[in-house]
Amino acid sequence: MLENTSRTELATLGEFGLIEHLVSFFENKQTATLKGVGDDAAVLKYAEKCILVSTDMLLEGVHFDLSFQPLKHLGYKAVAVNVSDICAMNGTAKQITVSIGISSKFSLEAVEEIYAGIKAACDFYEIDLIGGDTCASKQGLVLSLTVIGDTDEKNIVYRSGAKEGDLLCVSGDLGGAYVGLQLLEREKKVFLENPNIQPDLEGNDYIVGRQLKPEARKDIIEIFKKINLKPTSMIDISDGLSSEIFHICSKSEVGMTIYEEKIPIDPTTSMMALEFNLDPNTTALNGGEDYELLFTIDQKDYNKIKNDPDISVIGHCVSRSEGIHIISRNETKHALKAQGWKAF
């Protein structure tokens, strides 16, 4: 038998293309599996509740740099980004498992710092640590977390529910995590060139915090319950606003028009972006790691959110045939491109 010598580079598929390719060989066999791969979390139905399950892996040198990422913040962030996936399904996180790969360079005290951060996040989000695994790693620190949440089936929000005419909304502000990372990497470079120069982060606590210790928007989900609002679709912003818009449009089979002037950006983010000769809107569209919630609502629900300072309407759904566009400040229409985080 001749050996198959063909080779396909992973970059030709990208992260989500790779996932779709690999899982295309599988089919769900259990009636309890309402939703498998393809959203922010899997959905399993048992009795009166639906169980939500999501997993994220963080790799040293890929997702974090220990030269400026405090270990306690890393532990906290690992939990928060997982909880964010449950929020994106309109659910509540309840339990978490933590698997860690560590090398001999880490002391017990260092590992305790990571778990102190994990505990702080578990306390804040009111979730239980219920298990995990520990093993040796030769490639650097690895953190893999699985979060379990629940909600009633009628409350679940998928990426696939947006319809023509719906309003596109986003929580908080965008771009801060990306420019915070640029600042940290700049100060790291300066320090490596001259260890006598201390990092200058004064006045930039907000954007640095957005990168090192993000928060899942559990509060937004609580607001939805309070005002009796169920989004028609939702996703969390991990890879960048533009990429997440494309995910919603793909799953919902709609087009989208967004407005540049409506994108919420904190003044600190704007100033730092300009310092790096970056367009603030570009950092918001393509930066990623903001972990805000991007969601669509029916137009009839606009009055429920119009006075909330933490929710911005940035666009609306159009027919799929109209495509995905952004209207610039000078009212010029441009095709939106998904240029966020690429895994391969």
LUMKOLBA-894437 format. One record per residue (C-alpha): residue number from 1; x, y, z. Coordinates in nm, 4 decimals. Layout:
// LUMKOLBA-894437
(NUM,(X,Y,Z)),
...
END
This chain:
// LUMKOLBA-894437
(1,(0.0000,0.0000,0.0000)),
(2,(0.1350,0.3399,-0.0966)),
(3,(0.1646,0.5906,0.1827)),
(4,(-0.0457,0.9060,0.1460)),
(5,(0.2133,1.1808,0.1104)),
(6,(-0.0286,1.4695,0.0515)),
(7,(-0.0127,1.7518,0.3021)),
(8,(-0.2689,2.0224,0.3792)),
(9,(-0.1509,2.3172,0.5846)),
(10,(-0.3765,2.3996,0.8816)),
(11,(-0.3562,2.7681,0.7906)),
(12,(-0.5606,2.6972,0.4766)),
(13,(-0.8546,2.6041,0.6986)),
(14,(-0.8090,2.8343,0.9966)),
(15,(-0.9252,2.7479,1.3479)),
(16,(-1.2972,2.7266,1.2777)),
(17,(-1.2531,2.5610,0.9393)),
(18,(-1.0378,2.2973,1.1097)),
(19,(-1.3007,2.2393,1.3791)),
(20,(-1.5782,2.2044,1.1199)),
(21,(-1.3662,1.9638,0.9159)),
(22,(-1.2774,1.7399,1.2096)),
(23,(-1.6263,1.7197,1.3602)),
(24,(-1.7893,1.6556,1.0206)),
(25,(-1.7013,1.2887,1.0765)),
(26,(-1.9102,1.2735,1.3960)),
(27,(-2.2840,1.2647,1.4546)),
(28,(-2.4745,1.3031,1.7798)),
(29,(-2.6215,0.9783,1.9100)),
(30,(-2.7708,1.0948,2.2409)),
(31,(-3.1136,1.2590,2.2537)),
(32,(-2.9880,1.4738,2.5420)),
(33,(-2.7423,1.6502,2.3063)),
(34,(-2.9401,1.9506,2.1839)),
(35,(-2.6327,2.1327,2.0517)),
(36,(-2.2846,1.9965,1.9966)),
(37,(-1.9969,2.1811,1.8331)),
(38,(-2.0619,2.5164,1.6671)),
(39,(-2.1637,2.7644,1.9349)),
(40,(-2.0111,2.9150,2.2503)),
(41,(-2.1092,2.6069,2.4507)),
(42,(-2.2644,2.2653,2.4005)),
(43,(-2.6220,2.2196,2.5243)),
(44,(-2.7341,1.9031,2.7019)),
(45,(-3.0936,1.8599,2.8167)),
(46,(-3.1617,1.6738,3.1385)),
(47,(-3.4978,1.6903,3.3145)),
(48,(-3.6058,2.0513,3.3651)),
(49,(-3.2683,2.2135,3.2956)),
(50,(-3.0283,2.2411,3.0050)),
(51,(-2.6633,2.1884,3.0911)),
(52,(-2.4101,2.4137,2.9148)),
(53,(-2.0515,2.2924,2.8668)),
(54,(-1.7526,2.4773,2.7210)),
(55,(-1.3747,2.4234,2.7205)),
(56,(-1.0856,2.6639,2.6614)),
(57,(-0.7115,2.6019,2.6581)),
(58,(-0.4450,2.8634,2.7322)),
(59,(-0.0865,2.7984,2.6187)),
(60,(0.2255,2.9795,2.7333)),
(61,(0.3798,3.1730,2.4463)),
(62,(0.0537,3.1657,2.2489)),
(63,(-0.2175,3.3018,2.4778)),
(64,(-0.0055,3.4596,2.7496)),
(65,(0.3461,3.5833,2.8189)),
(66,(0.4710,3.5184,3.1717)),
(67,(0.7201,3.8021,3.1470)),
(68,(0.4308,4.0425,3.2133)),
(69,(0.1331,3.8204,3.3005)),
(70,(0.1079,3.7821,3.6810)),
(71,(0.0312,3.4209,3.7715)),
(72,(-0.2632,3.5159,3.9921)),
(73,(-0.4158,3.7224,3.7113)),
(74,(-0.3583,3.4329,3.4717)),
(75,(-0.5559,3.1980,3.6933)),
(76,(-0.8365,3.4517,3.7189)),
(77,(-0.8390,3.5148,3.3445)),
(78,(-0.8521,3.1438,3.2654)),
(79,(-1.1766,3.1159,3.4592)),
(80,(-1.3275,3.4412,3.3314)),
(81,(-1.2845,3.3568,2.9624)),
(82,(-1.4609,3.0254,3.0184)),
(83,(-1.7456,3.1841,3.2132)),
(84,(-1.7840,3.4279,2.9243)),
(85,(-1.8829,3.1393,2.6948)),
(86,(-2.1661,3.0432,2.9282)),
(87,(-2.2807,3.4055,2.9426)),
(88,(-2.2862,3.4084,2.5620)),
(89,(-2.5481,3.1310,2.5765)),
(90,(-2.7565,3.3369,2.8215)),
(91,(-2.6756,3.0903,3.0973)),
(92,(-2.5185,3.0858,3.4428)),
(93,(-2.1848,2.9175,3.5135)),
(94,(-2.1970,2.6765,3.8088)),
(95,(-1.8904,2.4490,3.8102)),
(96,(-1.5454,2.4322,3.6560)),
(97,(-1.2680,2.1765,3.6110)),
(98,(-0.9039,2.2786,3.5806)),
(99,(-0.6286,2.0786,3.4094)),
(100,(-0.2758,2.2122,3.4268)),
(101,(0.0483,2.1133,3.2568)),
(102,(0.3504,2.2472,3.4464)),
(103,(0.7263,2.2153,3.4065)),
(104,(0.9907,2.1789,3.6756)),
(105,(1.0735,2.5499,3.6505)),
(106,(0.7582,2.6241,3.8529)),
(107,(0.7721,2.6083,4.2312)),
(108,(0.4842,2.5112,4.4558)),
(109,(0.4455,2.8773,4.5461)),
(110,(0.4097,2.9705,4.1790)),
(111,(0.1385,2.7094,4.1220)),
(112,(-0.0357,2.8297,4.4370)),
(113,(-0.0438,3.1794,4.2855)),
(114,(-0.2235,3.0457,3.9768)),
(115,(-0.4777,2.8680,4.1940)),
(116,(-0.5229,3.1758,4.4119)),
(117,(-0.6381,3.3541,4.0973)),
(118,(-0.8637,3.0635,4.0058)),
(119,(-1.0168,3.0732,4.3538)),
(120,(-1.0713,3.4504,4.3368)),
(121,(-1.2618,3.4056,4.0108)),
(122,(-1.4608,3.1120,4.1465)),
(123,(-1.5588,3.3252,4.4462)),
(124,(-1.6547,3.6225,4.2288)),
(125,(-1.8615,3.4225,3.9781)),
(126,(-1.9969,3.1886,4.2488)),
(127,(-1.8800,2.8674,4.0829)),
(128,(-1.7319,2.5471,4.2253)),
(129,(-1.4026,2.3839,4.1297)),
(130,(-1.5015,2.0157,4.0947)),
(131,(-1.2038,1.8413,3.9344)),
(132,(-0.9323,1.8423,3.6713)),
(133,(-0.5914,1.6926,3.6035)),
(134,(-0.2263,1.7748,3.6664)),
(135,(0.0641,1.6591,3.4530)),
(136,(0.4225,1.7449,3.3625)),
(137,(0.4847,1.9668,3.0597)),
(138,(0.8025,2.0097,2.8565)),
(139,(0.6581,2.2866,2.6377)),
(140,(0.5667,2.5493,2.8951)),
(141,(0.2615,2.6158,3.1097)),
(142,(-0.0722,2.4815,2.9852)),
(143,(-0.4124,2.5570,3.1374)),
(144,(-0.7245,2.3788,3.0143)),
(145,(-1.0559,2.4574,3.1798)),
(146,(-1.4036,2.3188,3.1288)),
(147,(-1.6949,2.5214,3.2585)),
(148,(-2.0408,2.3826,3.3272)),
(149,(-2.3486,2.6007,3.3491)),
(150,(-2.7224,2.5736,3.3139)),
(151,(-3.0382,2.7525,3.2102)),
(152,(-3.3934,2.6728,3.1066)),
(153,(-3.4243,2.5610,2.7458)),
(154,(-3.6495,2.8562,2.6635)),
(155,(-3.3781,3.0998,2.7709)),
(156,(-3.0907,2.9631,2.5592)),
(157,(-2.9553,3.2038,2.2994)),
(158,(-2.7618,3.0637,2.0045)),
(159,(-2.5585,3.2379,1.7356)),
(160,(-2.8187,3.1325,1.4825)),
(161,(-3.1299,3.3293,1.5829)),
(162,(-3.0685,3.6725,1.4268)),
(163,(-3.3166,3.7833,1.1638)),
(164,(-3.3427,4.0666,0.9134)),
(165,(-3.4293,4.3931,1.0903)),
(166,(-3.2819,4.2965,1.4278)),
(167,(-3.0556,4.5489,1.6017)),
(168,(-2.6924,4.4616,1.6670)),
(169,(-2.5782,4.5529,2.0182)),
(170,(-2.2579,4.5237,2.2181)),
(171,(-2.1832,4.5557,2.5881)),
(172,(-1.9061,4.7721,2.7326)),
(173,(-1.6312,4.9084,2.5094)),
(174,(-1.3894,4.7511,2.2653)),
(175,(-1.0218,4.7537,2.1722)),
(176,(-0.8848,4.8019,2.5232)),
(177,(-0.7388,4.4525,2.5603)),
(178,(-0.5510,4.4802,2.2318)),
(179,(-0.3890,4.8169,2.2978)),
(180,(-0.3150,4.7021,2.6522)),
(181,(-0.1225,4.4127,2.5019)),
(182,(0.0661,4.6476,2.2679)),
(183,(0.1661,4.8606,2.5664)),
(184,(0.2847,4.5596,2.7670)),
(185,(0.4858,4.4247,2.4755)),
(186,(0.6453,4.7654,2.4178)),
(187,(0.7494,4.7972,2.7803)),
(188,(0.8813,4.4402,2.7759)),
(189,(1.0996,4.5240,2.4754)),
(190,(1.2325,4.8377,2.6468)),
(191,(1.3105,4.6409,2.9641)),
(192,(1.4938,4.3662,2.7718)),
(193,(1.7064,4.6281,2.5988)),
(194,(1.7819,4.8059,2.9261)),
(195,(1.6861,4.6243,3.2513)),
(196,(1.7535,4.9462,3.4460)),
(197,(1.4435,5.1075,3.2906)),
(198,(1.1264,5.0149,3.4763)),
(199,(0.8004,4.9616,3.2824)),
(200,(0.5967,5.2811,3.2419)),
(201,(0.2301,5.1876,3.2785)),
(202,(0.1153,5.4931,3.4723)),
(203,(-0.2310,5.6152,3.3787)),
(204,(-0.3045,5.3014,3.1765)),
(205,(-0.4492,5.0763,3.4462)),
(206,(-0.7728,5.0350,3.2534)),
(207,(-0.6316,4.8987,2.9275)),
(208,(-0.3676,4.6886,3.1055)),
(209,(-0.6429,4.5379,3.3202)),
(210,(-0.8510,4.4650,3.0113)),
(211,(-0.5680,4.2464,2.8856)),
(212,(-0.4415,4.0861,3.2051)),
(213,(-0.7651,4.0443,3.4028)),
(214,(-1.0766,4.0581,3.1843)),
(215,(-1.4229,3.9986,3.3242)),
(216,(-1.7061,3.7870,3.1882)),
(217,(-2.0230,3.9949,3.1505)),
(218,(-2.2364,3.8010,3.3948)),
(219,(-2.3902,4.1353,3.4928)),
(220,(-2.5336,4.1812,3.1436)),
(221,(-2.7083,3.8432,3.1640)),
(222,(-2.8571,3.9515,3.4966)),
(223,(-2.9780,4.2733,3.3330)),
(224,(-3.1492,4.0695,3.0594)),
(225,(-3.3398,3.8784,3.3262)),
(226,(-3.4345,4.1959,3.5097)),
(227,(-3.5741,4.3715,3.2015)),
(228,(-3.7223,4.0527,3.0532)),
(229,(-3.5100,4.0628,2.7388)),
(230,(-3.4000,3.7595,2.5395)),
(231,(-3.1545,3.8386,2.2576)),
(232,(-3.2222,3.6702,1.9243)),
(233,(-2.8547,3.5698,1.8901)),
(234,(-2.5393,3.6191,2.0937)),
(235,(-2.1644,3.5528,2.1035)),
(236,(-1.8777,3.6749,2.3203)),
(237,(-1.6001,3.8850,2.1676)),
(238,(-1.2814,3.6847,2.1988)),
(239,(-1.1393,3.7054,1.8450)),
(240,(-1.2451,4.0609,1.7549)),
(241,(-1.5721,4.2362,1.6748)),
(242,(-1.5504,4.1794,1.2997)),
(243,(-1.4874,3.8042,1.3349)),
(244,(-1.7778,3.7619,1.5770)),
(245,(-2.0113,3.9531,1.3439)),
(246,(-1.9208,3.7073,1.0689)),
(247,(-1.9968,3.4135,1.3012)),
(248,(-2.3450,3.5461,1.3798)),
(249,(-2.4127,3.6234,1.0138)),
(250,(-2.2955,3.2786,0.9041)),
(251,(-2.4998,3.0884,1.1621)),
(252,(-2.8074,3.3108,1.1252)),
(253,(-2.7839,3.3427,0.7450)),
(254,(-2.8161,3.7209,0.7500)),
(255,(-2.6128,4.0186,0.6374)),
(256,(-2.5122,4.3068,0.8639)),
(257,(-2.4600,4.6813,0.8463)),
(258,(-2.2656,4.8449,1.1287)),
(259,(-2.1723,5.2084,1.1876)),
(260,(-1.8172,5.3114,1.2684)),
(261,(-1.9268,5.6061,1.4812)),
(262,(-2.1418,5.3799,1.6995)),
(263,(-1.8602,5.1446,1.8052)),
(264,(-1.7929,5.2083,2.1786)),
(265,(-1.4274,5.2849,2.2540)),
(266,(-1.2896,5.4103,2.5851)),
(267,(-1.0874,5.7381,2.5624)),
(268,(-0.7832,5.5635,2.7142)),
(269,(-0.8009,5.3036,2.4390)),
(270,(-0.8255,5.5706,2.1701)),
(271,(-0.5289,5.7680,2.3023)),
(272,(-0.3066,5.4622,2.3308)),
(273,(-0.4087,5.3371,1.9859)),
(274,(-0.3097,5.6711,1.8330)),
(275,(0.0206,5.6571,2.0223)),
(276,(0.0890,5.3304,1.8383)),
(277,(-0.0250,5.4867,1.5075)),
(278,(-0.3310,5.2636,1.5057)),
(279,(-0.6862,5.3556,1.4128)),
(280,(-0.8904,5.3082,1.7336)),
(281,(-1.1741,5.1551,1.5323)),
(282,(-0.9342,4.9023,1.3841)),
(283,(-0.8328,4.7905,1.7333)),
(284,(-1.2006,4.7517,1.8253)),
(285,(-1.2864,4.5602,1.5096)),
(286,(-0.9882,4.3280,1.5015)),
(287,(-0.8167,4.3321,1.8419)),
(288,(-1.0008,4.0628,2.0343)),
(289,(-0.9919,3.9482,2.3981)),
(290,(-1.2442,4.2087,2.5118)),
(291,(-1.4899,3.9377,2.6237)),
(292,(-1.7828,4.1702,2.5820)),
(293,(-2.1159,4.0325,2.4585)),
(294,(-2.2269,4.0903,2.1007)),
(295,(-2.5962,4.0245,2.0525)),
(296,(-2.8990,4.1009,1.8383)),
(297,(-3.2425,4.2034,1.9598)),
(298,(-3.5810,4.2465,1.7997)),
(299,(-3.6552,4.6128,1.7222)),
(300,(-3.9566,4.6026,1.9546)),
(301,(-3.7161,4.5500,2.2465)),
(302,(-3.5122,4.8646,2.1780)),
(303,(-3.6854,5.0642,2.4538)),
(304,(-3.5648,4.8085,2.7083)),
(305,(-3.1988,4.8859,2.6453)),
(306,(-3.1928,5.2378,2.5001)),
(307,(-3.1092,5.4068,2.8317)),
(308,(-2.8492,5.1551,2.9477)),
(309,(-2.5073,5.3279,2.9278)),
(310,(-2.3322,4.9907,2.9086)),
(311,(-2.5140,4.8697,2.5953)),
(312,(-2.4575,5.0247,2.2512)),
(313,(-2.6576,4.9669,1.9335)),
(314,(-2.3971,4.9565,1.6550)),
(315,(-2.5881,4.8257,1.3561)),
(316,(-2.8680,4.6113,1.2227)),
(317,(-2.9267,4.2862,1.0362)),
(318,(-3.0030,4.2970,0.6648)),
(319,(-3.0712,4.0274,0.4075)),
(320,(-2.7894,3.7832,0.3453)),
(321,(-2.7673,3.8972,-0.0156)),
(322,(-2.6753,4.2496,0.0963)),
(323,(-2.3573,4.1241,0.2623)),
(324,(-2.1698,4.2567,0.5652)),
(325,(-2.0678,4.6224,0.5610)),
(326,(-1.9463,4.9073,0.7778)),
(327,(-2.0549,5.2684,0.7262)),
(328,(-1.7636,5.5043,0.7928)),
(329,(-1.7896,5.8400,0.9677)),
(330,(-1.8047,6.0120,0.6304)),
(331,(-2.0982,5.7836,0.5383)),
(332,(-1.8974,5.5706,0.2947)),
(333,(-1.9965,5.2051,0.2738)),
(334,(-1.7189,4.9449,0.2921)),
(335,(-1.7236,4.5662,0.2960)),
(336,(-1.6328,4.4473,0.6445)),
(337,(-1.3424,4.2055,0.6688)),
(338,(-1.2857,3.9552,0.9480)),
(339,(-0.9272,4.0210,1.0497)),
(340,(-0.9276,3.9125,1.4107)),
(341,(-0.7216,3.6472,1.5891)),
(342,(-0.6061,3.3564,1.3697)),
(343,(-0.4998,3.0387,1.5494)),
(344,(-0.2937,2.8919,1.2644)),
END
